C-alpha cells in the first residue's frame, strides 16, 4: 500500500483530472479507472463520465494520447512513460518496470490499487467495517484479482477464457468499425465500449469486496463456534455461511458442519479431504445412502431425519438436535467399522 499521500486523498475537494490512453483498451486501465472512481468521486456517473454526456464532477476523466493533455493531468495511468506516484504518474511500460516484492511487474491497475485501493474499498462498502479490517480486504482482493491482472497484462500468465480480462476485451469495437461506420462513429463506439467495460468491472469489484467483507465476518464466527464445540469434529453453526476456507486455513479437525438450510431443515455436510475437492474426510454411513423420510428415520434411528444424499456428503434433519445426532452417529458408525 502507499507510503505517501496519493493525489486527491489529502481531504481536499478540488477537481482531479485523470488520463489514460485512447484506442484499444484492456482490463488493467479499465480497472484503474474504476479504482479512481470509487476512491475519488464515487457519487459521479461512472459510465456517463466516459462518454461525456453528464456534467463534470470532482473526477474529470479523459482517454487520450495527446502529449499536452497527458502533461497537464493530475493523474496519468497506463500511458506517459513515467512511474512517479508522488506526482500522479502510474505507467508501467518502461524498460525498468515497477515490480512487486516477488518480482512480478505491476500493471496500471496494480499501481493504482496500491495507492487508492483502501480509499476505494471504504467507499464501495454499503456495510461499514472497522478501519482495521480494510487492509485485510485490500490484501485479499490484491491476491485474488489484482495480481492476476498484473500477470496477464505483463505477459507473465494469462487469466484465460471467460475471465474478467476476456469480458473487457469483448466490449471493444471490432477491428473494422472505422471501415464500416467511419472514424467518428468508431470513436463513439470505443468510448461506449470502455464505459460498458468499466460498468461491468465496477459491479464485479463491488460484489467481490462485499464477499471478502462477509468472509472475514464469517471467519470470526466459525472460529468462535469451533472453540465452543464439545466435539471438535462437529462444527455447529447457527447461521449458514462459508466454513470450508476457515477450516483449511486454520487446520481445524472438523469432519461435519451442521447448519440451518431453511425453515425446519438442518443439514450435515461432510468436509472434503482437501479444500475444494470432492470426497469426504469421513463419508456418511453407507446404510443411509439415498434414503429419505420414514425409511431414513427408521434406518438411522433419528426420528426427524429427512434425507441422505446418494454421494454420502450431505444429509439433513428437521431440527438442529436431529442434525447433530446424525453427525454424531455417523462418526460412531465410522469408528466402529474402522475397529471391526
Secondary structure, 3 states (H helix, E strand, C coil): CCCCCCCCCCCCCCCEEEEECCCCCCHHHHHHHHHHHHHHCCCCCHHHHHHCCCCCCCEEEEECCCHHHHHHCCEEECCCCCEEHHHCEECCCCCCCCECCCCCECCHHHHHHHHHHHHHHHHHCCCCCCHHHHHHHHHHHHHHHHHHHHHHHCCCCCCCCCCHHHHHHHCCCCCCHHHHHCHHHHHHHHHHHHHHHHHHHHHHHHHHHHHHHHHHHHHHHHHHHHHHCCCCCEEEECCCCCCHHHHHHCCCCCCEEEEECCCCCEEEEECCCCCCCCCCCCCCCHHHCCCEHHHHHHHHCCCCEEEECCCCCEEEECCHHHHHHHHHHHHHHHHHHHHC
